[in-house]
Amino acid sequence: MATACPLDCPDSCSLSVTVRDGRVTEIDGGHDNPVTNGYICAKVRRFAERLYGDARLRYPLVRTGGKAQPSFARVDWDEALALVAARIGTVRNEWGAEAIVPFCYGGSNGYV
C-alpha cells in the first residue's frame, strides 16, 4: 500500500507499507516522492514495532504528579480531548495561534 510518512519533518517521504491480515508487517521507502526516492529514516522503518509493542499506550493518561516524579491517571477519551482542547484554547488566547503552529513552519527544524 502506498502512503506517506506521518512524521513532522520537511522530507515528506513516501512509504510502501505491507499489511497482512490487518497488521502492518513491513515498512519501506516508496518511490512516489522523487526527492527521497525509496529512502526512509530508521525510526519510520521500525514503526510497526511501536504500533504493536508492549510499551504502546492504549488509552489516555493525564499526569497527576509533578515533572520530577510524574504519576499518571487513566481518563476516558472525552475527558482527554476536552482537556487538550481547553489547553490549546488557553495558549491561543494568551499567546496567539502562532504559539500552536507557527506560520513559517518547518516541522521539527524550527526556523531555518
C-alpha distances in whole Angstrom, upper triangle without the diagonal:
4,6,10,12,15,18,21,21,22,19,16,14,11,8,6,5,6,8,11,13,12,12,10,11,10,10,10,11,9,12,12,15,18,20,17,16,14,16,15,18,19,19,15,15,17,15,14,18,19,17,19,22,25,26,24,25,25,28,29,32,35,37,41,42,43,41,43,43,40,39,37,37,35,34,33,30,32,35,32,31,34,35,32,33,37,36,34,37,40,38,38,41,43,41,39,35,35,36,32,30,32,32,32,29,27,25,27,29,31,34,33
4,7,10,13,16,18,19,19,16,13,11,7,6,5,6,9,11,14,17,15,15,13,14,12,10,10,9,7,9,8,11,14,16,14,13,12,14,13,17,18,18,14,14,17,15,15,19,20,18,20,23,27,27,24,26,26,28,30,32,35,37,41,42,42,40,42,42,40,40,37,38,35,35,33,30,32,35,32,30,34,35,31,32,36,35,33,35,38,36,36,39,41,39,37,33,32,33,30,28,29,29,29,26,24,22,24,26,29,30,30
4,7,9,12,15,16,16,14,10,9,6,5,6,7,11,12,16,18,16,15,12,14,13,10,10,10,8,10,9,11,14,15,14,13,12,14,12,15,17,16,12,13,16,14,14,18,18,16,19,22,25,25,22,24,24,26,27,29,32,34,37,39,39,37,39,39,36,36,34,35,32,32,30,27,29,32,29,27,30,31,28,29,32,32,29,32,34,33,32,36,37,35,33,29,29,30,26,24,26,26,25,22,21,19,21,23,25,27,27
4,6,9,11,12,12,10,7,6,4,5,8,9,13,15,19,21,18,17,14,16,14,11,11,9,8,11,9,9,13,13,11,12,12,12,10,13,15,14,11,12,15,13,15,18,17,16,19,22,25,24,22,23,24,25,26,28,30,32,36,37,37,34,37,37,34,35,33,34,32,31,30,27,29,31,27,26,29,29,26,27,30,29,27,30,32,30,29,33,34,32,30,27,26,26,23,21,22,23,22,19,17,15,17,19,21,24,23
4,6,8,9,10,9,6,5,6,6,10,10,14,16,19,22,19,17,14,16,14,10,10,9,10,12,12,11,14,14,11,13,12,11,9,10,12,11,8,10,12,10,13,16,15,14,18,19,23,22,19,20,22,23,24,26,28,29,33,34,34,31,33,34,31,32,30,31,29,29,29,26,28,29,26,24,28,28,24,25,29,27,25,28,30,28,28,32,32,30,29,25,24,24,21,19,21,22,21,17,15,13,14,16,19,21,21
4,7,9,11,11,8,9,10,10,13,13,16,17,20,22,19,17,15,17,16,12,14,13,14,16,15,14,18,17,15,17,16,15,12,12,14,11,9,12,13,10,13,15,14,13,17,18,21,20,17,18,19,20,20,22,24,26,29,31,30,28,31,31,28,29,27,28,26,26,25,22,24,25,22,21,24,24,20,22,25,24,21,24,27,25,25,28,29,27,26,22,21,22,18,16,19,20,19,16,14,11,13,16,18,20,21
4,6,9,9,8,9,11,12,15,15,19,20,23,25,22,20,17,19,17,14,15,14,15,17,17,15,18,16,14,17,16,14,11,10,12,10,8,12,13,11,14,16,14,14,18,19,21,19,17,18,20,21,21,22,24,25,28,29,29,26,28,29,27,28,26,27,26,26,26,23,25,26,22,21,24,24,20,22,25,23,21,24,26,23,24,27,28,25,24,21,20,20,17,15,17,18,17,14,12,8,9,12,14,17,18
4,7,9,8,10,13,14,18,19,22,23,27,29,25,24,21,23,21,17,18,16,17,19,18,16,18,16,15,18,18,16,13,13,15,13,12,15,16,14,18,19,17,18,21,22,24,22,20,20,22,23,22,23,24,25,28,29,28,25,28,29,27,28,27,28,27,27,27,24,26,26,23,21,24,23,20,21,23,21,19,22,24,21,21,25,25,22,21,18,17,17,14,12,13,15,14,10,8,5,6,9,11,14,15
4,6,7,9,12,14,18,19,23,24,28,30,27,25,22,24,21,18,17,15,16,18,17,14,16,13,12,16,16,14,12,11,14,12,12,15,17,16,19,21,19,20,23,24,26,24,22,23,25,26,25,26,27,28,31,32,30,27,30,31,29,31,29,31,31,31,31,28,30,30,26,25,28,27,23,24,27,24,22,25,26,23,23,27,27,24,23,20,18,18,16,14,14,15,13,10,7,5,6,7,10,12,12
4,6,9,12,15,18,20,24,26,30,32,29,27,24,26,23,19,18,15,16,16,15,12,14,11,11,14,16,14,13,13,16,15,14,17,19,18,22,24,22,23,26,27,30,28,26,27,29,30,29,30,31,31,35,35,34,31,33,35,33,34,33,35,34,34,34,31,32,33,29,28,30,29,26,26,29,27,24,27,28,25,25,28,29,25,24,21,19,19,18,15,14,15,12,9,6,6,8,8,11,12,11
4,5,9,12,15,18,21,24,27,30,28,26,22,23,20,17,15,12,13,13,12,9,11,8,7,11,12,10,9,10,14,14,12,15,18,17,20,22,21,22,25,26,29,28,26,27,29,30,30,31,32,33,37,37,36,33,35,37,34,36,35,36,35,35,35,32,34,35,31,30,32,32,28,29,32,30,27,30,31,28,28,32,32,29,28,25,22,23,21,18,18,18,16,13,10,9,11,11,14,15,14
4,6,9,13,15,19,21,25,27,25,23,20,21,19,15,14,11,11,12,10,8,10,9,8,11,12,11,10,11,15,14,12,14,17,16,19,21,20,20,24,25,28,27,25,26,27,29,28,30,31,32,36,37,36,33,36,37,34,36,34,35,34,34,33,30,32,33,29,28,30,30,27,27,30,29,26,29,31,28,27,31,32,29,27,24,22,23,21,18,18,18,17,14,11,10,13,14,16,18,17
4,6,10,12,16,19,22,25,23,21,18,19,16,12,10,7,7,9,8,6,9,8,6,8,8,7,7,9,12,13,10,11,15,14,17,19,19,19,22,23,27,26,24,26,27,29,29,31,32,33,37,38,37,34,37,38,35,36,35,36,35,35,34,31,33,34,31,29,32,32,29,30,33,31,29,32,34,31,31,34,35,32,31,27,26,26,24,21,22,22,20,17,15,13,15,16,19,21,19
4,7,10,13,16,20,23,20,19,16,17,14,10,9,6,5,6,6,6,9,10,8,8,7,8,8,11,14,14,11,12,15,14,16,19,19,19,22,24,27,27,24,26,27,29,29,32,34,35,39,40,40,37,39,40,37,38,36,37,35,35,34,31,33,35,31,30,33,33,30,31,34,33,30,33,35,33,33,36,37,35,33,30,28,29,26,23,24,24,23,20,18,16,18,19,22,24,23
4,6,10,12,16,19,17,16,12,13,10,7,6,5,4,8,8,9,12,13,10,10,8,9,8,11,13,13,9,9,12,12,13,16,17,16,19,21,24,24,22,24,25,27,28,30,33,34,38,39,39,36,38,39,36,37,35,36,34,34,33,30,32,34,31,29,33,33,30,31,35,33,31,34,36,34,34,38,39,36,35,31,30,31,28,25,27,27,26,23,20,18,20,21,24,26,26
4,7,10,13,17,15,14,11,11,8,6,5,6,5,8,9,11,14,15,13,11,9,11,10,13,14,15,11,10,13,13,13,16,17,16,18,21,24,25,23,25,26,28,30,32,35,36,40,41,41,39,41,41,38,38,36,37,35,35,34,31,34,36,33,31,35,35,32,34,37,36,34,37,39,37,37,41,42,40,38,35,34,34,31,29,30,31,30,26,24,22,23,25,28,30,29
4,6,10,13,12,10,7,8,6,5,6,8,9,12,13,15,18,19,16,15,12,13,12,14,15,14,11,10,12,11,10,13,15,13,15,18,21,22,20,22,22,25,27,30,32,34,38,39,40,37,39,39,36,36,34,34,32,32,31,29,31,33,30,29,33,34,31,32,36,35,33,36,38,37,37,40,42,40,38,35,34,34,31,29,31,32,31,27,25,23,24,26,29,32,31
4,7,10,10,8,6,6,5,6,9,11,11,15,16,18,21,22,19,18,15,16,15,17,17,17,14,12,13,12,10,14,16,14,15,18,21,23,21,23,23,26,28,31,34,36,39,41,41,39,41,40,38,37,35,35,33,33,32,30,33,35,32,31,35,36,33,35,38,37,36,39,41,40,40,43,45,43,41,38,37,37,34,32,35,35,35,31,29,27,27,30,33,35,35
4,7,6,5,4,6,7,9,12,15,15,18,19,21,24,25,22,21,18,19,18,20,19,18,15,14,14,13,10,14,15,13,13,16,20,21,19,22,21,24,26,29,32,35,38,39,41,39,41,40,37,36,33,34,31,31,30,28,31,33,30,30,33,34,32,33,37,37,35,38,40,39,39,43,44,43,42,38,38,38,34,33,35,36,36,32,31,28,29,31,34,37,37
4,5,5,7,7,9,12,15,18,18,21,22,25,27,29,26,24,21,23,21,23,22,21,18,17,16,15,12,15,17,14,14,17,20,22,20,23,22,25,28,31,34,36,39,41,42,41,42,41,38,37,35,35,32,32,31,29,32,34,32,32,35,36,34,36,39,39,38,41,43,42,43,46,47,46,45,41,41,41,37,36,39,40,40,36,34,31,32,35,38,40,40
4,6,9,9,13,15,18,21,21,25,25,28,30,32,29,28,25,26,24,26,24,23,21,20,19,17,14,16,18,15,14,17,20,22,20,22,21,24,27,30,33,36,39,40,42,41,42,41,38,37,34,34,30,31,29,27,31,33,31,31,34,36,34,35,39,39,38,41,43,42,43,46,48,47,45,42,42,42,38,37,40,41,41,38,36,33,34,37,39,42,43
4,7,9,12,14,17,20,20,23,24,26,29,30,27,27,24,25,23,24,23,22,19,18,17,15,12,15,16,12,12,16,18,20,18,19,18,21,24,27,30,33,36,38,39,38,40,39,35,34,31,31,28,28,26,24,27,30,28,27,31,32,30,32,35,35,34,37,39,39,39,42,44,43,42,38,39,38,35,34,37,38,38,34,33,30,31,34,36,39,40
4,6,9,11,15,18,19,22,23,25,28,28,25,25,22,22,20,21,20,18,16,15,14,12,9,11,12,9,9,12,15,17,15,17,16,20,22,25,29,31,34,36,37,35,37,36,33,32,29,29,27,27,26,24,27,29,27,27,31,31,29,31,34,34,33,36,38,38,38,41,43,42,41,37,37,37,33,32,35,37,37,33,31,28,29,32,34,37,38
4,6,8,11,14,15,19,20,21,24,25,22,21,18,18,16,17,16,15,12,11,11,9,6,9,11,8,9,12,16,17,15,18,17,21,23,26,29,31,34,35,37,35,36,35,33,32,30,30,27,28,27,25,28,30,27,27,31,31,29,31,34,34,32,36,38,37,37,40,42,40,39,36,36,35,32,30,33,34,34,30,29,26,26,29,31,34,34
4,7,10,14,15,19,20,22,25,25,22,21,18,18,16,17,15,15,13,11,10,10,7,9,12,11,10,13,16,18,17,20,20,23,26,28,31,33,36,37,38,36,38,37,34,34,32,32,30,31,30,28,32,33,31,30,34,34,32,34,37,37,36,39,41,39,40,44,45,43,42,39,38,38,34,33,36,37,36,33,30,27,28,30,33,36,36
4,7,10,12,16,17,19,21,22,18,17,14,14,12,14,13,13,11,8,9,9,7,10,12,12,12,15,18,19,18,21,22,25,27,29,32,34,37,38,39,36,38,37,35,35,33,34,32,33,32,30,33,35,32,31,35,35,33,34,38,37,35,39,41,39,39,43,44,42,41,38,37,36,33,32,34,35,34,30,28,25,25,28,31,34,33
4,7,9,13,15,15,18,18,15,14,11,11,9,11,10,11,8,5,7,8,8,10,12,12,14,15,19,20,18,21,22,25,27,29,31,33,36,37,37,35,37,36,34,34,32,33,31,32,31,29,32,34,30,30,34,34,31,33,36,35,33,36,38,36,37,40,41,39,38,35,34,33,30,29,31,32,30,27,24,22,22,24,27,30,29
4,6,10,12,13,15,15,12,11,7,8,7,9,10,11,9,6,10,10,11,14,15,15,17,19,23,23,21,24,25,28,30,32,34,35,39,40,40,37,38,39,36,37,35,36,35,35,35,32,35,37,33,33,36,36,33,35,38,36,35,38,40,38,38,42,42,40,39,36,34,34,31,29,31,31,30,27,24,22,22,24,27,29,28
4,7,9,9,11,11,8,7,4,5,5,9,11,12,9,8,12,13,14,17,18,18,20,22,25,25,24,26,27,30,31,33,35,36,40,41,40,37,39,40,37,38,37,38,36,37,36,33,36,37,34,33,37,36,33,34,38,36,34,37,39,37,37,41,41,39,37,34,32,33,30,28,29,29,27,24,21,20,21,22,25,27,26
4,6,7,9,11,8,7,5,7,8,12,14,15,12,12,15,15,16,19,20,20,22,24,28,28,26,28,29,31,32,35,37,38,42,43,43,40,42,42,40,40,39,40,38,38,37,34,36,38,35,34,37,37,34,35,38,37,35,38,40,38,37,41,42,39,38,34,33,33,31,28,29,29,27,25,22,21,22,23,26,28,27
4,5,6,9,7,5,5,8,11,14,17,18,15,15,19,19,20,23,24,23,26,28,32,31,29,32,33,35,36,38,40,41,45,46,46,43,45,45,43,44,42,43,41,41,40,37,39,41,38,36,40,40,36,37,41,39,37,39,42,39,39,42,43,41,39,35,34,35,32,29,30,29,28,25,23,22,24,24,27,28,27
4,6,9,9,7,8,11,12,16,19,20,16,17,20,20,21,24,25,24,27,29,32,32,30,32,32,34,35,37,39,41,44,46,45,42,45,45,43,44,42,43,41,40,39,36,38,40,37,35,38,38,35,35,39,38,35,37,40,37,36,40,41,39,36,33,32,33,30,27,28,27,26,23,21,20,23,23,26,27,26
4,5,6,6,8,10,11,14,18,18,16,16,20,20,22,24,25,24,27,29,33,32,30,31,32,34,34,37,38,39,43,44,43,41,43,44,41,42,41,42,40,40,39,36,38,39,36,34,37,37,34,34,37,36,33,36,38,35,34,38,39,36,34,31,29,30,28,25,25,24,23,20,18,18,20,20,23,24,22
4,6,5,8,10,12,16,19,20,18,18,22,22,24,27,27,27,30,32,35,35,33,35,36,38,38,40,41,42,46,47,46,43,45,46,44,45,44,45,44,43,43,39,41,43,39,38,41,41,37,37,41,39,36,39,41,38,37,41,42,38,36,33,31,33,31,27,27,26,24,22,19,20,22,21,24,25,22
4,6,9,9,11,14,17,19,17,18,21,21,24,26,26,27,30,31,35,33,32,33,35,37,37,38,40,40,44,45,44,40,43,44,42,43,42,44,42,42,42,39,40,42,38,36,39,39,35,36,39,37,34,37,39,36,35,39,39,36,34,31,29,30,29,25,25,24,21,19,17,17,19,18,21,21,19
4,6,5,7,10,14,15,13,14,18,18,21,23,23,24,27,28,31,30,29,31,32,34,34,36,38,38,42,42,42,38,40,42,39,41,39,41,40,40,40,37,39,40,36,35,38,38,34,35,38,36,34,37,38,35,35,39,39,36,35,32,29,30,28,25,25,25,23,20,17,16,18,18,21,22,20
4,6,9,12,15,17,15,15,18,19,21,23,24,24,27,29,32,32,30,32,34,36,36,38,40,41,45,45,45,41,43,44,42,43,42,43,42,42,41,38,41,42,39,37,40,40,37,38,41,39,37,39,41,39,38,42,43,40,38,35,33,34,32,28,29,28,26,24,21,20,22,21,25,26,24
4,7,10,13,15,12,11,15,16,18,20,21,22,24,25,29,29,27,30,31,34,35,36,39,39,43,44,43,40,42,43,40,41,40,41,40,40,40,37,39,41,37,36,40,39,36,37,40,39,36,40,41,39,39,42,43,40,39,36,34,34,32,29,30,30,28,25,22,21,22,22,26,27,25
4,7,10,12,10,10,13,15,17,19,20,21,23,24,28,27,26,28,30,32,33,35,36,37,41,41,40,37,39,40,38,39,38,39,38,39,38,36,38,39,36,35,38,38,34,36,39,37,35,38,39,37,37,41,41,38,37,34,32,32,30,27,28,28,26,23,20,18,19,19,23,24,23
4,7,8,7,7,10,11,14,16,16,17,20,21,24,23,22,25,26,29,29,31,33,33,37,37,37,34,35,36,34,35,34,36,34,35,35,32,35,36,32,32,35,34,31,33,36,34,32,35,37,34,34,38,38,35,35,32,30,30,27,25,26,27,25,21,18,16,16,17,21,23,22
4,6,6,6,9,10,14,14,15,16,19,19,22,21,20,23,25,28,28,29,31,31,35,35,34,31,32,33,31,32,31,34,33,34,34,32,34,35,31,31,34,33,30,32,34,32,30,34,35,32,33,37,37,34,33,31,29,28,26,24,25,26,24,21,17,15,15,16,19,22,21
4,6,5,6,9,12,12,12,15,17,16,20,19,18,21,24,26,27,28,30,30,33,33,33,29,31,31,30,31,30,32,31,33,33,31,34,35,31,31,34,33,30,32,35,33,31,35,36,34,35,38,38,36,35,33,31,30,28,26,27,29,27,24,20,18,17,18,22,24,23
4,5,5,7,10,10,10,12,15,14,17,16,15,18,20,23,23,24,26,26,30,30,29,26,28,28,26,27,26,29,28,29,29,27,30,31,27,27,31,29,26,29,31,29,28,32,33,30,31,35,35,33,32,30,28,27,25,24,25,27,25,22,19,16,15,17,20,23,23
4,5,5,8,10,10,11,14,14,18,17,15,18,20,22,23,25,27,27,31,32,31,28,30,30,28,29,28,29,28,29,29,27,30,30,27,26,30,29,26,28,31,29,28,31,33,30,31,35,35,33,32,29,28,27,25,23,25,26,25,21,19,16,15,17,21,24,23
4,6,8,9,10,12,14,14,18,18,17,20,21,24,25,27,29,30,34,34,34,31,33,33,31,31,30,32,30,31,31,29,32,33,30,29,33,32,29,32,35,33,31,35,36,34,35,39,39,37,36,33,32,31,28,27,28,30,28,25,22,19,19,21,24,27,26
4,5,6,7,9,11,11,14,14,13,17,19,22,23,24,27,28,31,31,32,29,30,30,28,28,27,29,27,29,29,27,30,31,28,28,32,31,28,31,33,32,31,34,36,34,35,38,38,37,36,33,32,31,28,27,29,31,30,26,24,20,19,22,25,28,28
4,5,5,6,9,10,13,13,11,14,16,19,20,22,24,25,29,30,30,27,29,29,26,26,25,26,25,26,26,24,27,28,24,24,28,27,25,27,30,29,28,31,33,31,32,35,36,34,34,31,30,29,26,25,27,29,28,24,22,19,18,21,24,27,27
4,5,5,6,8,12,12,11,14,15,18,20,22,25,27,30,31,32,29,31,30,28,27,26,27,25,26,25,24,27,28,25,25,29,29,27,29,32,31,30,33,35,33,34,38,39,37,36,34,33,32,29,28,30,32,31,28,26,22,22,25,28,31,31
4,5,6,5,9,10,9,13,15,18,20,21,24,25,29,29,30,28,29,28,26,25,24,25,24,25,25,24,28,29,25,26,30,29,27,30,32,31,30,34,35,34,35,39,39,38,37,35,34,33,30,29,32,34,33,29,27,24,23,25,28,32,32
4,5,5,8,8,6,10,12,15,17,18,21,22,25,26,27,24,26,25,22,22,21,22,20,22,22,21,25,25,22,23,26,25,23,26,29,27,27,30,32,30,32,35,35,34,34,31,31,29,26,26,29,31,31,27,25,21,20,23,26,29,30
4,6,9,9,7,10,10,14,16,18,21,22,26,27,28,26,28,27,24,23,21,22,20,21,21,19,23,24,21,21,25,25,23,25,28,27,26,30,32,30,32,35,36,34,34,31,31,30,26,26,29,31,31,27,26,22,22,25,27,31,31
4,7,9,7,10,10,14,17,19,22,24,27,28,29,28,29,28,25,24,22,22,20,22,21,20,24,25,22,23,27,27,25,28,30,30,29,33,34,33,35,38,39,38,37,35,34,33,30,30,33,35,35,31,29,26,25,28,31,34,35
4,5,6,9,11,14,17,18,21,22,25,26,27,25,26,25,22,22,20,21,19,21,22,21,25,25,23,24,28,27,25,28,31,29,30,33,34,33,35,38,38,37,37,35,35,33,30,30,33,35,35,31,30,26,25,28,30,34,35
4,6,8,10,13,16,16,20,20,23,24,25,24,25,23,20,19,18,19,17,20,21,21,24,24,22,24,27,26,25,28,31,29,30,33,34,33,35,38,39,38,38,36,36,34,31,32,34,37,37,33,32,28,27,30,32,36,37
4,6,9,12,14,14,17,17,20,20,22,20,21,19,17,16,15,16,15,18,19,19,23,23,20,22,25,24,22,26,28,26,27,30,31,30,32,35,35,35,35,33,33,31,28,29,31,34,34,31,29,26,24,27,29,33,34
4,6,9,11,12,16,17,20,21,22,21,22,21,18,17,15,16,14,16,17,16,20,20,17,19,22,21,20,23,25,24,24,28,29,28,30,33,33,33,33,31,31,29,26,26,29,32,32,29,27,24,22,26,28,31,33
4,6,7,9,12,14,17,18,20,19,21,19,16,15,12,13,11,12,13,13,17,16,14,16,19,18,17,20,22,21,22,25,26,26,28,30,31,30,31,29,29,27,24,25,28,31,32,28,28,24,23,26,28,31,33
4,7,9,13,16,18,20,22,22,24,22,19,17,14,13,10,11,11,11,15,15,13,15,18,18,17,20,22,22,23,26,27,27,29,31,32,32,32,30,31,29,25,27,30,33,33,30,30,26,25,29,30,34,36
4,7,10,13,16,18,21,20,23,21,17,15,12,10,7,8,8,8,11,12,10,12,15,15,14,17,19,19,20,23,24,25,26,29,30,30,30,28,29,27,24,25,29,32,33,30,30,26,26,29,30,34,36
4,7,10,13,16,18,18,21,19,15,13,10,9,6,6,7,6,10,9,6,9,12,11,11,14,16,16,17,20,21,21,23,25,26,26,27,25,26,24,21,23,26,29,31,28,28,25,24,28,28,32,34
4,7,9,12,14,14,17,15,11,9,6,5,5,6,8,9,12,10,8,11,13,11,12,15,16,15,17,20,20,21,23,25,25,26,27,26,27,24,21,24,27,30,31,29,29,26,24,28,28,32,34
4,6,9,11,12,15,14,10,8,5,5,6,7,10,11,12,10,8,11,12,9,10,14,14,13,15,18,17,18,21,23,23,23,25,24,25,22,20,23,26,29,31,28,29,26,24,28,27,31,34
4,6,8,9,11,10,6,6,4,6,9,10,14,15,16,13,11,14,15,12,13,16,16,14,17,19,18,19,22,23,23,23,25,25,25,22,21,23,26,30,31,29,29,26,24,27,27,30,33
4,7,9,12,10,7,5,5,6,10,11,15,17,18,14,13,17,16,13,15,18,17,16,19,21,19,20,24,25,24,25,27,27,28,25,23,27,29,33,34,32,33,30,28,31,30,33,36
4,7,8,6,4,5,7,9,13,15,18,20,21,18,17,20,20,16,18,21,20,18,21,23,21,22,25,26,25,26,28,28,29,25,25,28,30,34,35,32,33,30,28,30,30,33,36
4,5,5,5,8,10,13,16,18,21,22,23,20,18,21,21,17,18,21,20,17,20,23,20,20,24,25,23,24,27,27,27,23,23,26,28,32,33,31,31,29,26,28,28,31,34
4,6,5,9,11,14,17,19,22,23,24,21,19,21,22,18,18,21,20,18,20,23,21,20,23,25,23,23,26,26,26,22,22,24,26,30,30,28,28,26,23,25,25,28,30
4,6,10,13,16,19,22,25,26,27,24,22,25,25,22,22,25,24,21,24,26,24,23,27,28,26,26,29,29,29,25,25,28,29,33,33,31,31,28,25,27,27,30,32
4,7,10,14,17,19,23,24,26,23,21,24,25,21,22,25,24,22,24,27,25,25,29,30,28,28,31,31,31,27,27,29,31,35,36,33,33,30,27,30,30,33,35
4,7,10,13,16,19,21,22,19,17,20,21,18,18,22,21,19,22,24,23,23,26,28,26,27,29,29,29,25,24,27,29,33,34,31,31,28,25,28,28,31,34
4,7,10,13,17,19,20,18,16,19,20,17,18,22,21,20,22,25,24,24,27,29,28,28,30,30,30,27,26,28,31,35,35,33,33,30,27,30,30,34,36
4,7,9,13,15,17,14,12,16,17,14,16,19,19,18,20,23,22,23,26,27,27,28,29,28,29,26,24,27,30,33,34,32,32,29,27,30,30,34,36
4,6,10,13,14,12,11,15,16,13,15,18,18,18,20,23,22,23,26,27,27,29,30,29,30,27,25,28,31,34,36,33,34,30,29,32,32,36,38
4,7,10,12,10,9,13,14,13,15,18,18,18,20,23,23,24,26,28,28,29,30,29,31,28,25,28,31,34,36,33,33,30,29,32,33,36,39
4,7,8,6,6,10,11,10,12,15,15,16,18,20,21,22,24,26,27,28,28,27,29,26,24,26,30,33,35,32,33,30,29,32,32,36,38
4,6,6,6,9,10,11,13,14,16,17,19,20,21,23,25,26,27,29,29,27,29,27,24,26,30,33,35,32,33,30,30,33,33,36,39
4,5,5,6,8,10,11,12,14,15,16,18,20,21,22,24,26,27,26,25,26,25,22,24,27,30,32,29,30,27,27,31,31,34,36
4,5,5,6,9,10,11,12,14,15,16,18,20,21,22,24,26,25,24,26,24,21,24,27,29,32,30,31,28,29,32,32,35,37
4,6,5,6,9,10,10,12,14,15,16,19,20,21,23,24,24,23,25,23,21,23,27,29,32,30,31,28,28,32,31,34,37
4,5,5,6,9,10,11,12,14,15,17,18,20,21,22,23,21,23,21,18,21,24,27,29,27,28,25,25,28,28,31,34
4,5,5,6,9,10,11,12,14,15,16,18,20,21,20,19,21,19,16,18,22,24,27,24,26,23,24,27,26,29,32
4,6,5,6,9,10,10,12,14,15,16,18,20,20,18,21,19,17,19,23,25,28,26,28,25,26,29,28,31,34
4,5,5,6,9,10,11,12,14,15,17,18,18,18,20,18,15,18,22,24,27,25,27,24,24,27,26,29,32
4,5,5,6,9,10,11,12,14,15,16,16,15,17,15,12,15,18,21,23,21,23,21,21,24,23,25,29
4,6,5,6,9,10,10,12,14,15,15,13,16,14,12,14,18,20,23,21,24,21,22,25,24,26,29
4,6,5,6,9,10,10,12,14,14,14,17,15,13,16,19,22,24,23,26,24,24,27,25,27,31
4,5,5,6,9,10,11,12,13,12,15,12,11,14,17,20,22,21,23,21,21,24,22,24,28
4,5,5,6,9,10,10,10,9,11,9,7,11,14,16,19,18,20,19,19,21,20,22,25
4,5,5,6,9,10,9,9,12,11,10,13,15,17,21,20,23,21,22,24,22,24,27
4,5,5,6,8,9,10,13,11,10,14,16,19,22,21,24,23,23,25,22,24,28
4,6,5,6,7,8,10,7,7,11,13,16,18,18,20,19,19,21,19,20,24
4,6,5,4,5,8,7,7,10,12,13,17,17,20,19,20,22,19,20,24
4,6,6,8,11,10,11,14,15,16,20,20,23,23,23,25,22,23,27
4,6,9,11,9,11,14,15,17,20,20,23,23,23,24,21,22,26
4,7,8,6,9,11,11,14,16,17,20,20,20,21,18,18,22
4,5,6,8,10,10,11,14,15,19,19,20,21,17,18,21
4,5,5,7,8,9,12,13,16,16,17,19,16,17,20
4,5,5,4,6,9,10,13,14,15,16,12,13,16
4,6,6,9,11,11,14,14,14,15,12,13,17
4,6,10,12,11,13,12,13,15,13,14,18
4,6,9,7,10,10,11,13,11,12,15
4,5,5,9,10,11,12,9,9,13
4,6,9,11,14,14,11,10,13
4,7,10,12,11,9,7,9
4,6,8,8,7,7,9
4,6,6,6,7,7
4,5,7,9,10
4,6,9,10
4,7,7
4,6
4
